């Protein structure tokens, strides 16, 4: 079997819209093509699968050299526009450029660089993804998604009701990106009592009329299951114009591909130089974008998965066993955004790994994952993961997080959040075994996890001026049971 996903030749950016770009579902054996604009508003495919490009566009060293100059002279938004043009053929190029310019600008982001990259220690860098309005990496995709949604809805004269789930940062990033936008309402599910005080304040403090927060009696996986169940109800989804902003939406991953490219450009000085990335992840969305960038031909050496105590992904990459945990067995940790035991985007990687065999993916993720997972032990595909796809992995504990946060501050003067500490811990474990510098992708600013930072350093993390009054706002949230029908009723009553 050919385990390599198909690719297409790269075309000059200014002509990219002349190339036909289609998307297919991971579970559709007929590979029915869909346009970008169609999948943008829907999120999950009707068959329950996830969308991916029919073919990955391919980068060349010449292109990367041109983009290096573009990033220096015109900035992040210009690079983002060129990347997006490779994946979108049904939005005019000038409109893509305007959308990216609105999404990636100051003061929405606190620095004109948008994604700075700084050196932590020899061989390890930090890619700063938390300069946006909610101090989390989710802003990188959400700000673009907000612009794309409003643009497409206005073009169609339609409205959209977004249903999402968050373990901490997705919700606030989505709400800040969508607040006040015409024709859009947001219904965001959160695991009751499982987010930090700052995260809750950031979300629940919004009083915009188009924002609805729901605290579900369960863990993040329960919230995610409700979103999938509602999305799988085609009649309800169509009648109530339900869309998605979770990383099941392809546009999220497309946006995240850009910062892999920009970070690579900033760390390297030669167009064929390789860089590794270590990514704290629970839902496999952030690092899945790295997988896509590597398949496009970006010179990525290793993609290092860093988990917390909820180590389903680390276990798979070490053993070949994808062993899904129950809600009761999903631990509450000090890196809560990774307290996940069913990684939605993992299906996208396995789809590529198994030669884009939609029938097999339907079997694995449509029936086996809900009942406990699956095994690729003994499958030839598992054996090629490190060599062909570059994946490595590791896990971190609370004690590790505290120790790494203290060490980074005491010895390097750098204050990092607990999730980023998970990444640094795992990156350090692999540093002597990879042949390239490692960029650790930051998850959030330390202020969002003050309790752990205080434990590690002995002081409360500084609060950036733009967040000075977050904790003072009145809370707007509704408690609901873990029940799909109850959530549906809540939505329909507010449309």
N, C-alpha and C positions, 0 to 999 in steps of 0.2 A: 504493500500500500504506500502511496505517496503521502507523506505526512506534512509536506510543505504547503502552506496556503497559497493560492494563486496570487500573482502580482501583475501589475500592468506597467508599461513604460511611463517614465515621468515626462511631463510636458512642461514647456515654459509657463511660469505662473500667469503671465498676461494672456495666455491662451487656454488656461486650464478649464474654463467654462465650455470650451468646445469639445471636451472629452465627456463621454456619457458616463455618469456615475450612478450606480445602482446599489441597493442594499438588500440583503437577504436575511431571513430568520435562521437562527441556529437549529431550529427544529423542522424546517420546511424542506422535505426531500425533493420537492419540485423546484426549489430555489426561485420562487416567484419574486421578480424584481420590484423594488419600491423606490420612490424618489426620496431625497433628503427632506423636503418639505413635508411629505406625508408622514415620515417616521418621526419628525421633530415633535409634532403635537401629540402623537399617540404613545410614545415610549415603548411599552411592551408590545411584541407582535401578537396578533390574534391567536396564534397557536401556543402562546405562552413562552415562546423563545425570545432571544435577544437579537437585535439587528447588528450586523457588521457589514462593511463594504464588500461587495461582490469580489473585488480585487483590491489589494493594498497598492497605492501609488508608490513608486520607487524613487528614492533620492539618489543624487550623484554627488561626487566630491565637488564638482563645479557648482552645483546648486548650493551646497553647504557653504562654499566660499562666498558666493553672492549674498547668501543670507547673513553671513558673518558681518559683511559690510553694511547690509540693510539694518541689522540690529543696532550697530554702532551709530549710524547716521540718522535713522528715522525712529527707532525705538521698538518696544515690544509689540505695540498694536499693529505696526506695519508687518512684522514677522508673522503675527497671528493671522493677518489677512491672507498672506501668501500660502500659509499652511491650509487654511480653511478652503481656499479656492481649489485645492486638490481633492476635496471631499464633497464639494457642492457645485452642481451644475445648473440649478434651477433658481438661483438668486443672482442678479447682475453683479459683476465684479465691483463696480463702484459702490453698490449698496453694502457688500461684504466689508469693504474698506471702511465705510462710514460706521457700520455696526461695531467693528473692532475698535475704532477710534473712540466711540462712546463708551464701550465696555472697559477699556484699559486706559484710564486717564487719572490724573490727580484733580481734585482731592479724594475721589472715590478710593484710590489707592494712595497710601501715605508717601510713596516715593515714585519719582518719574521712571525709575528703573523697573518698576512693577515687580520683578523677581530678581533681587540681588543674590549673588552667590559669594559667600565669604569662606575663608579657610579657617577650620577649627584646629587642626593639628596636621602633622605631616601625613599626607595621603588621604585626608578626610575633609570634605567641604560640607557646608550647609547651604541648601537651596531654600531661600526664604520665600515661602509661599503664603505668608500670613500678614501681608501688608494691606489687605482689603478691609472693607467696612465691618466685618465681623471677626477679624483677627484669626481666620482659619483658612486652610488651603482650599476649602470648598468655594470660596469667593472667586477663585480663578476661573472656574467653569460657570458658576451661577450668574455672575455679572454678564457674561456673554449670553447665557441662556435667556436671561430677562430681555435683552435686546432682540434676540432672535424670535422669541415668542411674540413680543409686541409687534414686531415688524410683520411676521407672517399672519397674525390674527387681523391686523389692520388691512393687509393685502387681500384677505379673504372675506373681511367683514364679519368675522366670527368672534365668539368668546370661548374661554377655556377655564376649566376648574381643575386645578392642580392638586393631586393627592400624593403626599409623600410620607416617608418615614425617616426618622433621624435617631442616631445614637448620641447626638451631641451637637455637631457643627453643621450638618447638612441643612437642618431646619432653619436655623437663623440665617445662614447664607442665602437660602432660597427666599425666605421672607423679606430680607433686605433687598434682594434683587428684584422682587415682584411687587413690593409694597407701592400702592398708589397707581399701578399701571392700569390703563384702560382695558376692560374686557377680560381681566384675569382675577380669579379668586384662588386662595391657597388654603388647603386643609392639611395640616401637618400633624402626624402622629408621633408621639414621644413615649418612651417607656417611663411610666410614672416613678418618680423618685430616683431615677438612674442617671441623671445628668448633674453636673456641678451647679452650684448656686449661681455662678456667673452665666453659665450656658442657659439656665432657666430664665434668669432675669433678661438676658439678651433677647430671647424669643418671646417670652410671655409679657414683656414690657411693651410690645408693639400694640398700638391702639388703632391701627389702620382698619378701615371697614372691610377691606378685601382679604384680611388675614384671620384665620381661625386655627387656634392651637388646641390639640386634643391630647390629654395625658391618658394613655391606654394602660390598663391593669395587666402588665406583662413586661417582657424584655424586648430589646430591639428586634429580634427575630420574629416575635409575634406581630410587631408593627409592620414589618416588612411582608409578612405573610398576608396580612389584611390588605395591604396595597396590591399585592399580586392577585389576591382573590377578587378584589373589586375590578382590577384591570382585566381579569380573565372572564368576567361577566360582560360579554360583548354588548348585550342589549342595554344594560345599565350604563356602561361606559359611553356608548354612542348617544343615548338619550340625554345623558347629563354632561356630555362633553368633557370627559375625564382625561387629563393628561398627566405626565410624570416628570419629575425633576430629579428623582434618585438616579444613581449611576446606571440603572437599567436603560436610561435615555442615552442613545448614542452620542448626542451632541455634547454631553458632559465629557466623555472620553476624548472626543475630537479636540475639545478645548484644552484638555490636559496634555495632549501630545505636544502642544506648543512649548510648555515649560521644560519638557525634556530636551527639546531642541535648543531652546535659549540657554539652558544650564550647560549643555554640552558645548555650545559656542563660547561660553564665558570661561570654562575650565581649560579648554584646549587652545593651542596655537597652530596646530597642523590639522588639515582637513581629513586625515585618515587616522587621527589619534583616537584611541578608545577610552571610554569612561564607563565606570560602573555606577549603579544607583542602588542605594539601600532605602527601602520604603516601608514605613510602619503601615500595616494594612490589616483590616478585618473583613472588608467586603470585596477586596480584590479589585476595586475600581481604579485607585491611584496607580498601582503597579501594572494593571492591565493596559493603561495608556502607554506605559514604558514598553510593554510587550509589542504594542502596535508600532511604536516608534522604531523599535529594533527590526520589526518585520519590514518596515519601510526602507531600511538601509542605514539608519542613523548608527554610527559606530559605537554601539553599546557593547561592552564586554560582558558584565554580569548584572542580572536583576536580582537583588537580594531581598527576599521577603522577611520582614520582621514582625513577629506577632507578640502579644502579651500572653498571659496564662491561658487564654482561649486560643489554643494553638492548633486548631484544625488544619490550617494551611501549612504550617511548619511540619506537622505530622505527614501530610500528603507528600511534600517535596522530599522528605527524608525516606519515606517508606512506600509510597504508592497507594496508601490507604486514605481515602477521603471519608472520614468518620464523623458524620454530623452529630452534634450534641443536642440534647433537648433543652428547652427553656430552663428547666430546673438545674441542668448541668452547665449552663452558661454562667460563668463567674462574674461577679461584680468587682471590677479592678480600679486601680488609680489611673489607668489610661482608658477611660470609659468609651471613647469613640470606636474602640476596637473590641468591645465586648459583643462579639458576633460569632455565631457558630454555623451559619449557612451563608457562604459568600456568593452573592448574586452574580457578580461578574466572572466568577471562576468558570462558568459555562462558556463564556467567550473563548477563554484560553483552551479549554478542553476541546472545543469545536475545531480550533486550528490544529491542536495536537493530534487529533484523531482523523486528520485528513478531511475535515469538514463533512463528516458523515452525520447528516441530520437525523437519520433514523436511529442511530446509536445514541446520539445526544438526547433525543426524545425519551429513549428508554432510561438512560442514566439519570437525567435531571427531571423528567416528567413523572417517573414512578419510583426510582430507587432513592434519590436524595431525600424526598419527604419521609421515607421510612428508615433512614439511617445512613445513606451514602453509598459509595461503591469502591471497588478496588481495581487498580491497574497493575497490581503486582504480577509480574510475569509477562505483561503486555509489552511488546517491543517499543511502543510509544513512550512508556515511562522511562526507558533507558536512554532516550535521546534528549530528555529535557535539559540536563546540564550542558550538553555539548551543542545542540542545535538551537536551543532557546535561551540558554545562559542562566537559568534559574538556580539560586541557592536559597537557603533559609536559615532562620534561627528564632529563638524565643527569648523573652525577657520576663522578669518578675518584678514585683513591687520593690524588693530590696535592690535589684539591679537598677531600676529607675532612679531611686533615691541616691544611690551611689554615683551614678553617671551624672545626674544633675549637679550634685555637689562637686564632683571632679571637674566638670566643664567650667563651672563658675570659679572654683578656687584656683585652677591651674591655667585656664585660658580666658577668664573674664567673660565667658559667654553663658547667658542664662537661657535654658531650653525647657520646653514643656515635657510632660511625662511621655507622650507618644513619640516625640522626636528623640527622647532619651532611649526608648526601646530601639529605635533605628540606629543610634550611635553605638549602643551596646553591641548589637549584632554586627554592625559594620566593623567594629574593632576586632571581633572574633575572626572575621574573614580577611582582614587587611593584609596579612602576610601571605595569603593564599591566592590573591588575585593580582593580576599584572597591570593594574590601572588605578588611577585615583578614584575614590568613591565619593559620590555626592549623596548625602543624606537629605531626603526631602522633608522639610519641616511640616508639621501638622497644624500647629496653632501657637499663639503667643502664650507665654507662661501665666499671664494674668487670669486666664480661663480656668486654671487648675491651682489656685492659690494654696489650698491645703497641703498638697504634695510638695509644692515649691517651698513652703514654709518649713515643712518637715525636713527637707533636704538641706536647706541653706540657713534656716534660722530667722529668715526675714520674709515679709509679705512682698510678693513681686510688684514692681512698679506698675501703676495703671496709666497707660497712654492717655493723653489729654482727651482724645476723641471718645474715650469710654468712661470719663470721669463720673457721669451721672447714671450709668446703666443700672446700678443696683437700687436706685431710688424710685424707679417707675412702678406704677400700679400694674398688677399682674392680670392678664387676660387669658384664661385657659379653662377648658371643660374636661372633667374626668369622665371617662367612659369605660365600660367593661370590654374585655377582649372578645368582641363579637362583631363579625362582618356586617350583619344586618343592622345592628345598632349604628355602626359607622355610616352605612348607606343612608339611614334615616336622618342622621345628623346633617349629612351633606344636602340631601334633597330639601330639607326644611329651610335651608339658607340660600337656595338658588332663586 
